[in-house]
Amino acid sequence: MKKIKKIEINNFKGLYGKYEIDLASSGRNLMLYGENGSGKSSVAKAIKLFFQSSVENIDILEYENIFIPETDQNNGYIKLIIGDKGNSHSNNPYLLDNSNNKQIETYIKNANKIKGFLDYKSLLKTHYLNTKKVNIFELLIEDLLTEFINPRTENTIISDWEELKRKGNDKRTLEYKAIKQKDGLLSKFNDGVRELLNEIEIKTNEIIKYFYYDLTIKLHYNNVTIGKEKGFANKTIYLQVDFFKKNIPEHHNFLNEARLTAISISIYLGAILGNISTDFQLLVLDDVFIGLDTSNRLPFLKILDDKFSDYQIFMTTYDKSWYELVKSENSSNWKFAEMYVKKEPLKQFEIPVIHHKTDFVDMAEYYLDEKADFKASAVYIRSEFEKILKDFCHKNKIAVKYCKNQSKISSNEFWLAIKDDTKRDGSRYITVELRNNIERQRTLVMNPFSHHDNKPQFRAELRATIDYVKELKNTLG
């Protein structure tokens, strides 16, 4: 199975200079956090454009960063290292730049056919409409279903649709008469579309169930017909939504944003699941969670685990809480990175930066070993200590002293709940030796280093604290 192993982007849209994201030999999933304007959507756009170049020539210079000096112009590019999962010997570089403006590899073309690129603006196409009925004919036929195979013709939906439009314009031709025959292309197109829509409707409703809403959708297709004048009539696929088994007229004006977003995401993902199956499956989700509240984001992770486990998934978000939630729930096969902007005094504009060291332990070691900044290192290791405690209490449902204002619940409350707790068999979660070491380092290092304190600071004590916290992390899993 093919995976993207490394992403390299240079002078593209909001990205000034070269940016690299290493996804390891396994081709990890990517969760990218960034404030609005930090460049995360430029990363998502670059990946989409790269795969789009498998079906059309892309002029990469049209997307070049506007702030680069003349001496660096015309050198923007997108480069992906792609290979078999876990096999570095199969890796191959693929470049989209001024001289290589189209990808010809078959599996890249097939990955693009899946239509696995989704952003928040796309979601609005199913409900942000100033009409009484929601017509998604254009969205499905000319976007999501273009590469679906019509079971009645064995052609793609888009090729049949383009042929119909071409032959249906002139009533004087034999081609026009042929497509209108009982077994002609128009009839086969309508029958094939109806069959595909039934499948998508089933898959969409399966996904909606994950959100715990009593919602179902129906796709009403009344067959395309040739109009009295040039062109076609009945170009409609109406979206019907039932809420608690009751049809909701103008549901897009009745349901709240969370439910509308859940419906939209389900339609898109349902269409993707009904598409072609390839050995390179990619899902890029750029800030699609804006309309979902926290209670609906966890079910979304469940959908990805259950339905898209074979896909390589890239997600971006501006919501740090959501980012940390994904980080705590899915760490083994995910790469986590954060994007920020910094001001360049000489350039007078902001430049995005990517932080790859998002693990607090890594940051603590970085500031200790490379920057000799003991205070920064202590803050990071204390943050990791607190995160370990909270995650463990959450996953194991360990009772912690309650306070209505949760911000006033200190890490000490979590530590008191855990440090002497035992498993069902009576054995301790944390050994007495490790408990004592942690308590000593909390007094000597984590508390005084993290606050204004005149006590002398020693590298050895901080190193020992980091090692004990790492041991605690391994112990609590």
Beta strands, then each sheet from edge to edge (+ up, - down):
strand 1: 2-12
strand 2: 15-22
strand 3: 29-34
strand 4: 77-84
strand 5: 92-96
strand 6: 117-119
strand 7: 215-221
strand 8: 225-226
strand 9: 232-233
strand 10: 237-243
strand 11: 246-247
strand 12: 282-286
strand 13: 312-317
strand 14: 334-344
strand 15: 349-355
sheet 1: 2+ 1- 4+ 5-
sheet 2: 6+ 12+ 13+ 3+ 14+ 15-
sheet 3: 7+ 10- 11+
sheet 4: 8+ 9-
end
